[in-house]
Amino acid sequence: MGSKGAIAASCAQAPVPPLVNALEPTLTEQVRKGLIDEIGPDIYECWFSAFEVEGIDAGGLTASVPVRYLKNWIEYKYMPSLLRAAKRSNASVEWVEIIVRKPVADRLRT
């Protein structure tokens, strides 16, 4: 079998990922909308524009920001609003953890 045949055979055996409904908002988008409703678009843009939801696990939502100052400020000033928005997005959320993301160069190395 030539290389094209081997590629075709391996592709035929690969599982097909489920289709994602493009109209269904992502968790990040749901939390974003909830935060904007809660704190307003200006504050959201100032403090949450670099905020990313990483996922939900065991009742907790993990989110990330690029710098520690932003993490500390959001925790101090906006954690109750963030928790309410997260709970509206997913009823299983009981707590929120904010982590500081690794710089892009570090993420590319690992």
C-alpha positions as CSV (number, residue, x, y, z in Angstrom):
1,M,0.0,0.0,0.0
2,G,1.4,3.4,-0.9
3,S,1.7,6.3,1.5
4,K,-1.6,7.8,0.3
5,G,-3.3,4.4,1.1
6,A,-1.7,4.3,4.5
7,I,-2.9,7.8,5.3
8,A,-6.4,7.0,4.1
9,A,-6.5,3.8,6.2
10,S,-5.4,5.6,9.4
11,C,-7.9,8.4,8.8
12,A,-10.7,5.9,8.3
13,Q,-10.0,4.4,11.7
14,A,-9.8,7.8,13.6
15,P,-13.0,8.6,15.6
16,V,-15.0,11.4,14.3
17,P,-15.4,14.2,16.9
18,P,-19.0,15.2,17.7
19,L,-20.4,18.2,16.0
20,V,-20.5,21.4,18.1
21,N,-23.6,23.6,17.8
22,A,-22.2,26.9,16.6
23,L,-25.2,28.7,18.1
24,E,-24.5,27.3,21.6
25,P,-22.5,29.8,23.6
26,T,-19.4,28.6,25.2
27,L,-18.9,28.6,29.0
28,T,-16.6,31.6,28.6
29,E,-19.2,33.5,26.6
30,Q,-21.9,32.6,29.2
31,V,-19.8,33.9,32.1
32,R,-18.8,36.9,30.1
33,K,-22.4,37.9,29.4
34,G,-23.3,37.3,33.1
35,L,-20.5,39.5,34.2
36,I,-21.4,42.3,31.8
37,D,-25.0,42.1,33.2
38,E,-23.7,42.2,36.7
39,I,-20.9,44.8,36.6
40,G,-21.5,46.6,33.3
41,P,-19.6,46.7,30.0
42,D,-17.1,49.4,31.0
43,I,-15.9,47.6,34.2
44,Y,-15.8,44.3,32.3
45,E,-13.7,45.7,29.6
46,C,-11.3,47.3,32.1
47,W,-10.8,44.3,34.4
48,F,-12.0,41.2,32.5
49,S,-10.9,41.6,28.9
50,A,-8.0,39.3,29.4
51,F,-10.0,36.8,31.6
52,E,-10.4,33.3,30.2
53,V,-12.4,30.4,31.6
54,E,-10.2,27.3,31.7
55,G,-12.9,24.8,32.7
56,I,-15.2,23.3,35.4
57,D,-14.1,20.4,37.6
58,A,-15.5,19.0,40.8
59,G,-17.9,22.0,41.4
60,G,-15.3,24.6,40.7
61,L,-14.7,27.0,37.8
62,T,-11.1,27.7,37.0
63,A,-10.3,30.9,35.1
64,S,-7.0,32.6,34.2
65,V,-5.6,36.0,33.8
66,P,-2.2,37.1,32.5
67,V,-0.8,38.9,35.6
68,R,-0.9,38.5,39.4
69,Y,-2.1,42.0,40.0
70,L,-5.2,41.4,37.9
71,K,-5.9,38.1,39.7
72,N,-5.6,39.8,43.1
73,W,-7.8,42.8,42.1
74,I,-10.6,40.6,40.6
75,E,-10.5,38.3,43.8
76,Y,-10.7,41.4,46.1
77,K,-13.2,43.5,44.2
78,Y,-15.3,41.2,41.9
79,M,-15.3,37.6,43.2
80,P,-18.9,37.7,44.4
81,S,-20.0,39.0,41.0
82,L,-17.9,36.4,39.2
83,L,-19.2,33.6,41.3
84,R,-22.8,34.7,40.6
85,A,-22.2,34.8,36.9
86,A,-20.5,31.4,36.9
87,K,-23.4,29.9,38.8
88,R,-25.9,31.3,36.3
89,S,-23.8,29.7,33.5
90,N,-23.5,26.3,35.2
91,A,-25.5,25.5,38.3
92,S,-22.9,23.0,39.5
93,V,-20.4,25.7,40.2
94,E,-19.8,26.2,43.9
95,W,-16.5,28.1,43.8
96,V,-14.2,30.0,41.4
97,E,-10.4,29.8,41.3
98,I,-8.4,32.4,39.3
99,I,-4.9,31.4,38.2
100,V,-2.2,33.4,36.5
101,R,-1.5,32.0,33.0
102,K,2.0,31.2,31.9
103,P,3.4,33.6,29.3
104,V,2.8,32.4,25.7
105,A,6.5,31.6,25.2
106,D,6.4,29.3,28.2
107,R,3.2,27.5,27.0
108,L,4.8,26.9,23.6
109,R,7.8,25.1,25.3
110,T,5.7,22.7,27.3
